[in-house]
Every structure is written in C-alpha cells, then in structure tokens.
Amino acid sequence: MYGGAISKPEHTSVAKPARRSGRAAESSAYVRICQSLRSAIQNNEFPAGRLPTERMLCVRHDVSIATIRRAIDLLVEEGIVMRRQGSGTYISRPASVRLLAGSRRTHMLCYLSGTGTESSIGNFFNRLMIAVQGQIEQAGYATVVASAKLGRVPMPVLKQKVDGVLVAGTYYARSVPGQFTLADVRANNEFIRRVVDAGIPVVTVSNPTDCQSVYRVDLDYDAAMYAALSHLQAAGHRRIAVFGGPREWPAFGQRIDAFLRQARKLGLDSGEELVVGYRTWAYLDRESAIRRVCDHVCADRSTTAGIVVSGTPSLVQKGLIEAGRRLPEDFSLISFADIPRAEVGQPIFIDPDLEINRGMATLDMPVQELARTAIDRLVAVVEGQRFEFDQQHLHVPLAFTSGISIHPISPSFKQDGQQKDTRYAR
C-alpha cells in the first residue's frame, strides 16, 4: 500500500516534464539542424553544390520533414542556400565562400589551363590567358598561372593560396590529338569538382561542365548563328551547310547544334544532311576535310552557302574550288575566327594555312570581353557578392565582321520555283 502510494506520484511527476522536454526539443531541433548544415557547408562537405534531399536529411537527423524545412528556411534567409523548384536546394557559393574565407585573403587569382595550349602563340587560349592577366591586374590582384596536367589540382589551389580560380577550356585526360569523347566530358566534370572541393570560388570559361557550384562564362553561339544565317538569308540563300568538327568536341558540337536550331527558327532548310562533319581534327587530316567538303557540294548542288565552325576556312575553300564553285559568286561563306585575322606587317606566329583571308565574313572571338566578364564575376564572388541561380551562367556575344564572301545568290543556283529575294542584295 505504501509502495503503491509512492509510485503513483513518482510516475506522474516524471511523465509531465518528459512531455514538456519533448516539445521543447522538437521546437529547437530545427535551430540545431540549421547550425549543423551551416557548419557542413562551411567545411565544404557538399562538394556537388547542393544539399541532400529533405527525406535524406530527415533520416540523417531523425526528425520530421517539417523540422528540416524550417531549418532550411533559416539558411535561405541567411543567403547560404537557395531553393530551386523541382530540382533541390543549392548552396549559394558566394555566401559559403565568404564564411570559409573570413579574413584569409591572398589577393591572388589562379588562371588554370584546361587545354595546355597557351604556349602556342596567337591561338585562342594564349590570347585569353594574356587578356585575363591584364584584367586581374586592373582589379588589383596578382595572377598565378597553373595547369591541369595529369588531372591534379595545382598546389596553390589545393592549399588555398589563391582567392579564386578561373578554369579556361576543357580538361580531359586523353592525350590523343583531335579526339574527344563522352568519357572526356565526364573526366572534365570530375576535375572541376575536385577544384570546387578546395573551397575556393570557381569561374569557368568555354568549359562544358554542368557542376552547379561554379559560375560559367560561355560564348553565345545561338546569337552568333542567328546573325550569320540572317545575313545569308538576306542575300537570298535558303540551303546552307555547316562545315567543321569533330562534333564530339564541346565547342564544335555546340556551334553545330546552334546552327540547326537557328536555321529552323529562320525557316531555312535544316537537317543533319547539311552538317558536313570531320571525323577528326581537320588539321591532322587536311585531305580528308577537303574531300568531305567537295563530296558534299558535288552531291547537293542546291547548297549555295556555308558556315565554317572550326577554324578551317582555307580547307573548306579548297574543297569548294575542287567542286567547281566560284567564291563568292557561286558560294557564300562565313567562318568562325578562332584565330585572329592577319594584318599587314603583323608577324605570323601561326601556321599560315589557318589564316582567315581578308575578304572572309567572320564571327570573331571576343577574347577581351570574355576575360573582362569572367574576372569581373570572379572578383565579385571573392568579395562576397551574391548571385541568384539563374545568374550563374553568362553568355558573351560574338562580333560579326562582314566581308566580300557573302554574295547574293547566283541565278544559276536558284532552286526551282524559288523567288530570288533581292531586297538586301548589294
């Protein structure tokens, strides 16, 4: 009897505080989880640039999904993460980097070469590297130049001896010239993520990565193709070919895909039959590239114009001449100018066979603008500026330089039943 009288109040007095303690723990759990996630972000424990799913976090922290959402809401308010509808919750890299870096600043930025071709004087990445160095100096920083050789993250990046990294071009492990595969794209992505793992802001230029934790600066190929095709259309051309490749190379493939999209948009003939692709880099097998152009033009006499996407206009011109076409009277041509047009008195540091002749209409690589855009964005991120998810990918337009290589369509090559449009013929 005595034992029963004692046990009842003991049971009552213990049970009520337990319920109060449980409610208090539940109400403060989201704060604890928010702190845990904030710490994990600061320690770069989510190198993919996004948080695990809410359900995974529920299991990991043994709480309800409502508690996880309240914790993430706090991180969103702080600007550390951002939600993307239907995709997930992404780390706002500028905020997390600012927390990581604190007062540790070296005022050095790293130009990290993906291609390793900067030593070839006059080529695209050589000019980009020089332009980037100039922009870095204007921003008040010093430049560290490093290479992605062997897929290793350079020591200045790995040991956080720099404030930010600009990755130029596509890293790939294969050393076979003129070949590029999907496996190389995967190797590039893995390398970019290793750079991101160092916990330093990363901006890429002309790199096909889909890593969500980097800022990308690319050329606006769709706008470039629209401009080029519009000029040809105004001169009366409707069936236009695209020359270049190999298509597996990211830049060449992106240009060819943009060509097909914009040709359809403008109501021009479009389709894979108008893609004259090279099996390997044209400079490694020039005769094959010339033969491909000649065979296509001989087989499809209704093609009256073309766009060269991979810097081989001299080879395309040879193929057209072998097919009996006169330039520009019978065939109009526009070329991407990856390598600058030679000027009178300018020393030639490159193979003259790659030279763009002075009469060629071109889409010119905006090297200075690419460098300025990339470094402006990198410095802004290093100094703590925030950008929304849809502002992470920037496009830089190419300049169109007209020339005598665009010519009104010749009457002898008009398609049956097609009226010649002379409104814009000069």
C-alpha positions in Angstrom: 0.0 0.0 0.0 2.8 2.4 0.9 4.8 1.4 -2.1 1.7 2.0 -4.3 1.1 5.4 -2.8 4.7 6.4 -3.5 4.9 5.0 -7.1 1.9 6.9 -8.4 3.1 10.4 -7.8 6.5 9.4 -9.0 5.1 8.3 -12.3 3.0 11.4 -12.6 5.8 13.8 -11.7 8.2 12.2 -14.3 5.8 11.9 -17.2 4.8 15.5 -17.4 8.3 17.0 -17.5 9.2 14.4 -20.2 6.4 15.7 -22.4 7.4 19.3 -21.9 11.1 18.4 -22.7 10.0 16.6 -25.9 8.1 19.6 -27.1 11.0 21.9 -26.3 13.4 19.6 -28.1 11.2 19.5 -31.2 10.8 23.3 -31.3 14.5 23.8 -31.1 15.6 20.9 -33.3 15.4 23.0 -36.5 17.9 25.5 -35.0 20.3 22.7 -34.1 20.0 21.2 -37.6 20.4 24.6 -39.2 23.7 25.1 -37.3 24.8 21.6 -38.3 24.1 22.2 -42.0 25.7 25.7 -41.8 28.9 24.1 -40.4 28.8 21.3 -43.0 28.6 23.9 -45.8 31.5 25.9 -44.3 33.6 22.7 -44.2 32.7 22.1 -47.9 31.0 18.7 -47.1 28.7 19.1 -50.0 31.1 19.4 -53.0 28.3 18.8 -55.5 26.9 22.2 -54.6 23.6 21.1 -53.3 22.1 19.7 -50.1 20.8 16.1 -49.8 17.1 15.7 -50.3 14.8 16.6 -47.5 13.9 13.0 -46.9 17.5 12.0 -46.6 18.0 14.8 -44.1 15.0 13.6 -42.1 16.6 10.1 -41.8 20.1 11.6 -41.1 18.8 13.8 -38.2 15.8 11.7 -37.1 13.3 14.5 -37.3 10.1 15.3 -39.3 10.2 16.9 -42.7 8.6 20.0 -41.3 11.6 20.4 -39.0 14.0 20.0 -41.9 12.1 22.6 -43.9 12.2 25.1 -41.0 16.0 24.6 -40.7 16.5 25.1 -44.5 14.2 28.2 -44.3 16.7 29.8 -41.9 19.6 29.0 -44.3 17.6 30.6 -47.2 17.0 33.7 -45.1 20.8 33.9 -44.4 21.5 33.6 -48.1 23.6 30.5 -47.6 21.3 28.2 -49.7 18.6 28.7 -52.4 15.7 26.5 -53.3 15.2 25.7 -57.0 11.6 24.4 -57.7 11.6 20.8 -58.8 15.4 20.5 -58.6 16.5 20.8 -55.0 18.3 23.1 -52.6 21.6 24.5 -53.8 24.4 26.1 -51.9 24.8 29.8 -52.6 28.5 29.6 -53.2 29.4 33.3 -52.6 27.8 33.1 -49.1 29.5 29.9 -48.2 32.9 31.0 -49.6 32.6 34.2 -47.6 32.2 32.2 -44.4 35.0 29.9 -45.4 37.5 32.6 -46.3 36.9 35.0 -43.5 39.9 37.3 -43.3 42.1 34.9 -45.2 42.9 36.8 -48.4 45.9 36.4 -50.6 44.8 38.8 -53.3 45.9 36.3 -55.9 43.7 34.7 -58.6 44.6 31.5 -60.4 44.4 31.1 -64.2 44.0 27.3 -64.5 44.6 25.9 -68.0 42.4 23.0 -69.0 43.8 22.6 -72.5 47.5 23.3 -72.0 47.7 25.1 -75.4 48.5 28.6 -74.1 52.2 28.1 -75.3 51.0 28.2 -78.9 51.4 32.0 -79.6 48.4 33.5 -81.2 45.8 30.8 -80.6 42.6 31.4 -78.7 43.7 30.3 -75.2 47.0 32.1 -75.5 45.2 35.3 -76.2 42.6 34.6 -73.4 45.4 34.0 -70.9 47.1 37.3 -71.7 43.7 39.2 -71.6 42.8 37.5 -68.2 46.2 38.6 -66.7 45.5 42.1 -67.7 42.0 42.1 -66.2 43.3 40.6 -63.0 45.9 43.3 -62.6 43.3 46.0 -63.3 41.2 44.5 -60.4 44.1 44.9 -58.0 45.0 41.2 -57.8 48.1 39.2 -58.8 48.0 36.2 -61.3 49.1 32.6 -60.6 49.2 30.5 -63.8 48.8 26.8 -63.4 48.0 23.7 -65.5 45.5 20.8 -65.1 48.3 18.4 -66.2 47.6 14.8 -65.2 44.3 15.9 -63.6 45.9 17.1 -60.4 44.6 20.2 -58.7 47.6 22.6 -58.5 49.1 23.2 -55.1 48.2 26.9 -55.0 44.5 25.9 -55.3 44.7 22.8 -53.1 46.4 24.7 -50.3 44.1 27.7 -50.7 47.0 30.1 -51.6 44.7 31.9 -54.0 41.3 33.6 -53.5 39.7 32.4 -56.7 40.2 30.2 -59.8 39.4 30.7 -63.4 39.4 27.4 -65.4 40.0 28.1 -69.1 39.0 25.4 -71.6 38.1 21.8 -71.1 40.3 19.4 -69.2 40.4 15.9 -70.5 42.7 13.0 -69.6 43.3 11.6 -73.1 46.3 12.8 -74.9 45.3 11.7 -78.4 45.2 14.8 -80.6 41.9 15.5 -82.4 39.8 13.1 -80.4 37.2 13.9 -77.7 34.6 11.5 -76.3 31.8 11.5 -73.7 34.3 9.9 -71.3 36.4 13.0 -71.6 33.4 15.2 -70.7 33.0 13.0 -67.5 36.7 13.4 -66.7 36.3 17.2 -67.1 33.4 17.3 -64.7 35.3 15.2 -62.1 38.3 17.5 -62.4 36.1 20.6 -61.9 34.5 19.1 -58.8 38.0 18.4 -57.4 38.8 22.1 -57.9 35.5 23.1 -56.2 36.3 20.7 -53.3 39.2 23.1 -52.4 36.5 25.5 -51.2 37.6 28.4 -53.4 35.3 30.3 -55.9 35.5 28.9 -59.4 34.6 30.5 -62.7 34.9 28.5 -66.0 35.4 29.9 -69.5 34.5 27.7 -72.5 34.0 24.7 -70.4 31.1 22.2 -70.8 30.8 21.4 -67.1 27.3 21.0 -65.5 28.7 21.4 -62.0 26.2 23.6 -60.1 28.9 25.1 -57.8 30.7 27.1 -60.4 30.0 30.2 -62.4 30.2 29.8 -66.2 31.1 32.2 -68.9 30.5 31.0 -72.5 30.1 32.3 -76.0 26.6 33.0 -77.2 26.6 30.6 -80.2 22.8 30.8 -80.8 23.0 34.6 -81.2 26.1 34.2 -83.5 24.4 31.7 -85.7 21.3 33.8 -85.9 23.3 36.8 -87.1 25.3 34.7 -89.7 22.2 32.9 -91.1 20.2 36.2 -91.2 22.9 37.8 -93.4 22.9 34.8 -95.7 19.1 34.7 -95.8 19.1 38.4 -96.7 21.3 37.6 -99.7 18.8 35.0 -101.0 20.3 31.8 -99.6 18.0 29.1 -98.2 20.0 25.9 -98.2 23.1 26.5 -96.1 25.7 23.9 -95.0 27.8 23.9 -91.8 31.4 22.7 -92.0 33.5 21.5 -89.1 34.2 19.1 -86.3 34.7 16.6 -84.9 31.2 17.1 -83.4 32.2 15.4 -80.1 34.4 18.4 -79.3 32.2 20.6 -77.0 32.8 23.9 -78.8 32.3 22.5 -82.3 29.2 20.4 -81.2 27.6 23.5 -79.6 28.1 25.6 -82.7 26.6 22.9 -85.0 23.6 22.4 -82.7 23.1 26.2 -82.6 23.2 26.3 -86.4 20.4 23.7 -86.7 18.3 25.5 -84.1 18.6 28.9 -85.7 18.1 27.5 -89.3 14.8 26.1 -88.2 13.9 29.3 -86.4 14.5 31.4 -89.6 12.6 28.9 -91.8 15.7 27.9 -93.7 16.4 24.3 -94.9 17.7 22.4 -91.9 18.6 18.9 -91.0 21.6 16.6 -90.4 22.2 16.2 -94.1 23.5 19.8 -94.1 26.1 19.0 -91.4 29.5 18.3 -93.1 31.4 17.0 -90.1 35.0 15.9 -89.9 35.9 12.6 -88.3 39.0 14.1 -86.6 40.6 17.5 -86.2 40.9 18.9 -89.7 44.5 20.0 -89.3 45.5 16.4 -88.7 43.9 15.1 -91.9 43.6 18.0 -94.2 43.0 16.0 -97.4 40.1 14.2 -95.7 38.5 17.5 -94.7 38.9 18.9 -98.3 37.4 15.7 -99.8 34.4 15.8 -97.4 33.6 19.4 -98.5 34.0 18.6 -102.2 31.9 15.4 -102.0 29.0 17.2 -100.2 28.9 20.2 -102.6 29.0 17.9 -105.6 26.2 15.7 -104.3 24.0 18.6 -103.2 24.1 21.3 -105.9 21.3 23.3 -104.2 23.6 24.3 -101.3 24.7 27.8 -102.0 26.3 29.0 -98.8 28.1 27.6 -95.7 29.3 28.4 -92.2 32.7 27.1 -91.0 32.6 26.4 -87.3 36.1 25.0 -86.6 38.6 27.5 -87.9 39.3 25.7 -91.2 38.1 28.2 -93.9 41.2 27.6 -96.1 40.4 23.9 -96.3 36.7 24.5 -97.0 37.6 26.9 -99.7 39.9 24.3 -101.4 37.1 21.8 -101.2 34.6 24.2 -102.8 37.1 25.1 -105.6 37.7 21.4 -106.3 33.9 21.0 -106.6 33.9 23.7 -109.3 32.4 26.5 -107.2 33.5 30.1 -107.6 33.9 32.1 -104.4 32.0 34.3 -103.7 30.0 34.3 -106.9 28.6 30.7 -106.6 29.0 30.1 -102.9 28.9 32.5 -99.9 31.0 31.6 -96.8 31.1 32.8 -93.2 33.7 31.5 -90.7 34.2 31.4 -87.0 37.5 33.3 -86.4 39.1 31.3 -83.6 42.5 32.7 -84.7 42.8 36.4 -85.4 42.8 37.8 -88.9 46.4 38.6 -90.0 47.1 42.2 -90.6 49.7 43.8 -93.0 53.1 43.9 -91.3 52.0 41.7 -88.4 54.4 38.8 -87.6 52.9 35.4 -88.3 53.3 33.1 -85.3 50.8 30.5 -86.5 50.5 28.2 -89.5 49.6 30.4 -92.4 47.2 27.7 -93.6 44.9 28.6 -90.7 44.8 32.2 -91.6 41.5 33.9 -92.3 41.8 35.8 -95.5 40.9 39.5 -95.6 37.7 39.1 -97.6 36.1 36.5 -95.4 33.0 37.4 -93.4 33.7 36.2 -89.8 32.2 35.7 -86.4 35.1 37.0 -84.2 36.1 35.6 -80.8 35.5 38.3 -78.2 38.6 37.4 -76.2 38.8 40.7 -74.3 35.1 40.7 -73.4 35.3 37.0 -72.2 38.3 37.9 -70.0 36.6 41.0 -68.6 33.3 39.2 -67.9 34.9 36.2 -66.2 37.3 38.3 -64.0 34.5 40.7 -63.0 32.4 37.8 -61.9 35.2 36.0 -60.1 36.3 39.2 -58.2 32.7 39.9 -57.3 32.2 36.4 -55.9 35.6 36.5 -54.0 34.5 39.8 -52.4 31.2 38.4 -51.2 28.6 39.4 -53.8 25.6 37.1 -54.1 24.0 36.0 -57.4 20.8 34.1 -58.0 21.0 30.6 -59.5 19.8 31.9 -62.9 22.7 34.4 -63.0 25.4 31.7 -62.7 25.7 31.2 -66.5 26.7 34.2 -68.6 26.9 34.4 -72.4 29.2 36.8 -74.3 28.2 37.7 -77.9 30.5 37.3 -80.9 31.1 40.2 -83.2 30.1 39.8 -86.9 32.5 41.2 -89.4 31.1 41.4 -92.9 33.2 40.8 -96.0 33.0 40.2 -99.7 32.5 36.4 -99.1 28.7 37.0 -98.7 27.3 37.3 -102.2 23.7 37.5 -103.5 22.7 34.0 -104.7 23.6 33.3 -108.3 20.6 32.8 -110.7 22.2 29.6 -111.9 21.9 28.1 -108.5 18.4 29.2 -107.6 16.1 26.3 -106.5 13.2 25.5 -108.8 10.2 27.7 -108.0 12.1 29.8 -105.5 11.9 33.6 -106.0 15.2 35.4 -105.6 15.0 37.8 -102.7 16.9 41.0 -103.8 15.8 43.3 -101.1 19.1 43.3 -99.3 21.4 42.5 -102.2 24.2 45.0 -102.7 
